[in-house]
Amino acid sequence: TNVWQYAPNNTDAQKWYIIPCGNGYYMVVSKCNMLNLDVSCSGTANGTNIHCWTYNGCDNQRFRVDKVG
């Protein structure tokens, strides 16, 4: 399932669990289907697709939040 922008509607499709997985990284898991946020094919280029995928323990399902500004 692709992830895309949409106006807020308070459904579970727009709610996420942020789960620590160590070393400052997090998994982002959809409340509506319990699938992980996943960078398609472990891509690193700008514009790489982001979708929901079954947990697989790979780095493309781990995210770090950095303070900017």
N, C-alpha and C positions, 0 to 999 in steps of 0.2 A: 504494500500500500504506500503510495507516495505521500509525502508530507507537503502541504501547501498552505498558504495564507488564506484566512477566511475571517469574516466579521465575527466578533465574540457572540456565542449563542448559549453558553453555559452547559453544553453537553459534555459527556465523558470523552468524546473524541478530541476535545480541546484541553483535557486534563492529563497531567503527566506526573509520574513518580520520579523523583531524583534520588538515586540510590548510590551511596558511596561504594567504590570498588577498590579503594586503596591508592596511595601515592598522589592524592589530590585529584583523582579522576572519578567520574560519575557515569552511571548508566542512566539513560532517560527512557522510561517505560510508559507506554500509553495505557491510560486507565481503561479505555474502552475495549482493548483486545489483548493487553499484556504483552505486546510486541515491543522490541527494543528499537530506539532510534538507531539508524545504521547508515553509514556512508557507503553508497553503492560501490561495489568492487574495490573497496579500500582506496578509492580515488583521492588524490590530493590537489587536483587542479581546481581553479575557480569554476563554479558552475556545476560541480559534481553533484549528482542527484542524492538527495536524502530521502530515505523511506523507512518504513517499519518492517522489521524482520525478526524471525525467531532468534532467541538468544543463542549465540555461538561462542562466546568468550573471546572473540577476536578484538584487536585494537580498534577496528572501525566502528565498534559499539561503545567505546569509552570516550568521554568528553571531559575537558578541563575548563573551568570557569575562571577567567582572569579579569581583574579589575583594570579598567582603562580610564584614562583622563585624569 
